[in-house]
Structures are given as C-alpha cells and as structure tokens.
Amino acid sequence: MDVDRIKLVNIPADALRKNEAGYLVTNATVNPRDEDVTVAAGHLESANVSAINEMVSSIALNRQFEAQIKMMKAAEDLATAGNRLIRGS
C-alpha cells in the first residue's frame, strides 16, 4: 500500500535561492518530474549548517550576554553608591 511518493525533480542551480530560514527554494509553483533523477542508496547528504560556525556564534553570544550582565551589575552598584551619598550615610 503506497501512502505517498516523493517527486524527483531536476531544478537548475540558477533557479534556486535561499529563503529567510536558509532553505533552498524556487519561484516556480510546479516543478516538472524528471525520470532521469534517482535516489542513491547508501549516500549521505551533507547538512546545510556548519557546526563549528554555529558553536563560535553561540560562544560569542554568550560572551556578549555576560558582558551585559556585568554592565547591569555595575550600574546597580553605582545607583546604590549614589543613593548612599544622597542619604549621607
């Protein structure tokens, strides 16, 4: 019993573009089926993300977050010191 089938198409590289999510898409609403296209068993498809670049980006974001937390703590300490000066204690 077939539930559904995957339509294999051959889209020219110049017809593809990346959308906001990073997926390759085409502007064509219907892509014609190509009988010459096959699925090769035992082959691996490469990922569309680089683990190293994502890890470096994550570390950079973490460092920015830590710097902002330190700035907020420093601002809180300055406000506390200013309040003590105003109160005269």
C-alpha positions as CSV (number, residue, x, y, z in Angstrom):
1,M,0.0,0.0,0.0
2,D,1.5,3.3,-1.1
3,V,0.9,6.3,1.2
4,D,2.6,8.8,-0.9
5,R,5.6,9.2,-3.2
6,I,8.4,11.7,-3.4
7,K,8.5,13.6,-6.7
8,L,12.1,13.8,-8.0
9,V,12.8,16.9,-10.0
10,N,15.8,18.5,-11.6
11,I,16.0,22.2,-10.9
12,P,18.7,24.3,-12.5
13,A,21.1,25.9,-9.9
14,D,20.3,29.4,-11.1
15,A,16.6,28.9,-10.3
16,L,17.3,28.2,-6.7
17,R,17.6,30.8,-3.9
18,K,17.8,30.7,-0.1
19,N,14.8,31.9,1.8
20,E,14.8,33.6,5.3
21,A,15.1,30.2,7.0
22,G,18.1,29.2,4.9
23,Y,16.2,26.6,2.8
24,L,16.7,26.4,-0.9
25,V,13.5,27.3,-2.7
26,T,12.5,28.0,-6.3
27,N,10.0,30.6,-7.6
28,A,8.2,28.0,-9.8
29,T,4.9,26.9,-8.4
30,V,5.1,23.5,-10.1
31,N,8.4,21.8,-10.9
32,P,8.1,19.1,-13.6
33,R,9.0,15.5,-12.7
34,D,12.3,14.2,-14.1
35,E,12.6,10.5,-14.8
36,D,16.4,10.7,-15.0
37,V,16.8,11.8,-11.4
38,T,17.4,8.9,-8.9
39,V,18.0,8.5,-5.2
40,A,21.3,6.8,-4.4
41,A,21.2,4.3,-1.6
42,G,23.9,4.4,1.0
43,H,24.9,8.0,0.3
44,L,24.9,10.7,3.0
45,E,23.6,14.2,2.4
46,S,25.6,17.0,4.0
47,A,24.0,19.4,6.4
48,N,23.2,22.9,5.4
49,V,24.8,24.3,8.7
50,S,28.3,24.4,9.9
51,A,28.6,23.1,13.5
52,I,31.8,25.0,14.0
53,N,30.4,28.3,12.9
54,E,27.3,27.8,15.0
55,M,29.4,26.9,18.1
56,V,31.6,30.0,17.6
57,S,28.4,32.2,17.2
58,S,27.0,30.7,20.3
59,I,30.1,31.4,22.3
60,A,30.2,35.0,21.0
61,L,26.6,35.5,22.0
62,N,27.3,34.0,25.5
63,R,30.2,36.4,26.0
64,Q,28.0,39.4,24.9
65,F,25.4,38.3,27.4
66,E,27.9,38.0,30.2
67,A,29.3,41.5,29.4
68,Q,25.8,43.0,29.5
69,I,25.1,41.3,32.9
70,K,28.4,42.8,34.3
71,M,27.3,46.2,33.0
72,M,23.9,45.9,34.7
73,K,25.6,44.9,37.9
74,A,28.0,47.9,37.7
75,A,25.0,50.2,37.0
76,E,23.2,48.8,40.1
77,D,26.3,49.3,42.2
78,L,26.7,52.9,41.0
79,A,23.0,53.6,41.8
80,T,23.4,52.1,45.3
81,A,26.5,54.2,45.9
82,G,24.7,57.3,44.7
83,N,21.8,56.7,47.0
84,R,24.2,56.3,49.9
85,L,25.8,59.7,49.1
86,I,22.4,61.4,48.9
87,R,21.3,59.9,52.2
88,G,24.6,60.9,53.7
89,S,25.4,57.5,55.2
